[in-house]
């Protein structure tokens, strides 16, 4: 007897991805928020609901609200941090009135 493995990407998520025009990053955010594929499809605006945001923007707004800011981007290996950021912003001898 062999057990069937559960697919990594459920058919309901594939249907929600197609219907709501989402990408994998949007689906990752929705899963982090705990939103089910049924919930995404239910919140897809119809043509008479012009006031509603598309699901893609709705998820991103909720994600930014809950997790504070945009999702972290992977570090670029070719970019180096600035040598001395304080030296670039304001000269040390400048008289600041406060």
GULOTI-124645 format. One record per residue (C-alpha): residue in one letter; x, y, z; chain. Coordinates in steps of 0.1 Angstrom, whole numbers, plus 5000, padded with zeros to 4 digits. Layout:
// residues N
{aa=a; u=X; v=Y; w=Z; ch=A}
...
//
This chain:
// residues 98
{aa=x; u=5000; v=5000; w=5000; ch=A}
{aa=x; u=5014; v=5033; w=4990; ch=A}
{aa=x; u=5001; v=5065; w=5004; ch=A}
{aa=x; u=4994; v=5092; w=4979; ch=A}
{aa=x; u=5014; v=5124; w=4985; ch=A}
{aa=x; u=4995; v=5156; w=4988; ch=A}
{aa=x; u=5004; v=5180; w=4960; ch=A}
{aa=x; u=5025; v=5210; w=4970; ch=A}
{aa=x; u=5001; v=5233; w=4952; ch=A}
{aa=x; u=4965; v=5225; w=4959; ch=A}
{aa=x; u=4940; v=5227; w=4931; ch=A}
{aa=x; u=4919; v=5252; w=4951; ch=A}
{aa=x; u=4950; v=5275; w=4953; ch=A}
{aa=x; u=4955; v=5271; w=4915; ch=A}
{aa=x; u=4919; v=5281; w=4909; ch=A}
{aa=x; u=4921; v=5311; w=4932; ch=A}
{aa=x; u=4954; v=5321; w=4915; ch=A}
{aa=x; u=4938; v=5320; w=4881; ch=A}
{aa=x; u=4905; v=5337; w=4890; ch=A}
{aa=x; u=4920; v=5365; w=4911; ch=A}
{aa=x; u=4951; v=5370; w=4888; ch=A}
{aa=x; u=4976; v=5364; w=4916; ch=A}
{aa=x; u=5013; v=5355; w=4915; ch=A}
{aa=x; u=5032; v=5332; w=4938; ch=A}
{aa=x; u=5043; v=5361; w=4960; ch=A}
{aa=x; u=5006; v=5371; w=4965; ch=A}
{aa=x; u=4997; v=5336; w=4974; ch=A}
{aa=x; u=5026; v=5334; w=4999; ch=A}
{aa=x; u=5013; v=5366; w=5015; ch=A}
{aa=x; u=4977; v=5352; w=5016; ch=A}
{aa=x; u=4989; v=5320; w=5033; ch=A}
{aa=x; u=5009; v=5340; w=5059; ch=A}
{aa=x; u=4977; v=5360; w=5066; ch=A}
{aa=x; u=4957; v=5328; w=5070; ch=A}
{aa=x; u=4934; v=5335; w=5041; ch=A}
{aa=x; u=4920; v=5304; w=5024; ch=A}
{aa=x; u=4916; v=5301; w=4986; ch=A}
{aa=x; u=4878; v=5301; w=4991; ch=A}
{aa=x; u=4881; v=5334; w=5010; ch=A}
{aa=x; u=4902; v=5349; w=4981; ch=A}
{aa=x; u=4876; v=5339; w=4955; ch=A}
{aa=x; u=4848; v=5352; w=4976; ch=A}
{aa=x; u=4864; v=5386; w=4979; ch=A}
{aa=x; u=4870; v=5390; w=4942; ch=A}
{aa=x; u=4851; v=5421; w=4931; ch=A}
{aa=x; u=4823; v=5418; w=4905; ch=A}
{aa=x; u=4818; v=5445; w=4879; ch=A}
{aa=x; u=4791; v=5461; w=4900; ch=A}
{aa=x; u=4815; v=5464; w=4930; ch=A}
{aa=x; u=4837; v=5490; w=4915; ch=A}
{aa=x; u=4845; v=5503; w=4950; ch=A}
{aa=x; u=4863; v=5471; w=4959; ch=A}
{aa=x; u=4900; v=5467; w=4955; ch=A}
{aa=x; u=4912; v=5438; w=4934; ch=A}
{aa=x; u=4923; v=5409; w=4955; ch=A}
{aa=x; u=4960; v=5414; w=4947; ch=A}
{aa=x; u=4960; v=5449; w=4962; ch=A}
{aa=x; u=4938; v=5439; w=4991; ch=A}
{aa=x; u=4962; v=5411; w=5001; ch=A}
{aa=x; u=4992; v=5434; w=4998; ch=A}
{aa=x; u=4975; v=5461; w=5019; ch=A}
{aa=x; u=4966; v=5436; w=5047; ch=A}
{aa=x; u=5001; v=5421; w=5046; ch=A}
{aa=x; u=5017; v=5456; w=5050; ch=A}
{aa=x; u=4993; v=5465; w=5078; ch=A}
{aa=x; u=4999; v=5433; w=5098; ch=A}
{aa=x; u=5037; v=5427; w=5092; ch=A}
{aa=x; u=5047; v=5463; w=5089; ch=A}
{aa=x; u=5060; v=5474; w=5055; ch=A}
{aa=x; u=5068; v=5455; w=5024; ch=A}
{aa=x; u=5080; v=5419; w=5023; ch=A}
{aa=x; u=5117; v=5416; w=5027; ch=A}
{aa=x; u=5137; v=5414; w=4994; ch=A}
{aa=x; u=5166; v=5390; w=4991; ch=A}
{aa=x; u=5200; v=5407; w=4995; ch=A}
{aa=x; u=5218; v=5415; w=4963; ch=A}
{aa=x; u=5253; v=5399; w=4964; ch=A}
{aa=x; u=5269; v=5426; w=4942; ch=A}
{aa=x; u=5258; v=5456; w=4963; ch=A}
{aa=x; u=5280; v=5467; w=4991; ch=A}
{aa=x; u=5268; v=5489; w=5020; ch=A}
{aa=x; u=5280; v=5525; w=5021; ch=A}
{aa=x; u=5313; v=5530; w=5038; ch=A}
{aa=x; u=5302; v=5558; w=5062; ch=A}
{aa=x; u=5265; v=5569; w=5059; ch=A}
{aa=x; u=5268; v=5595; w=5086; ch=A}
{aa=x; u=5296; v=5613; w=5067; ch=A}
{aa=x; u=5275; v=5616; w=5036; ch=A}
{aa=x; u=5244; v=5631; w=5052; ch=A}
{aa=x; u=5255; v=5662; w=5073; ch=A}
{aa=x; u=5289; v=5677; w=5079; ch=A}
{aa=x; u=5300; v=5674; w=5116; ch=A}
{aa=x; u=5308; v=5712; w=5120; ch=A}
{aa=x; u=5274; v=5724; w=5107; ch=A}
{aa=x; u=5255; v=5744; w=5133; ch=A}
{aa=x; u=5220; v=5728; w=5138; ch=A}
{aa=x; u=5195; v=5751; w=5156; ch=A}
{aa=x; u=5179; v=5728; w=5183; ch=A}
//
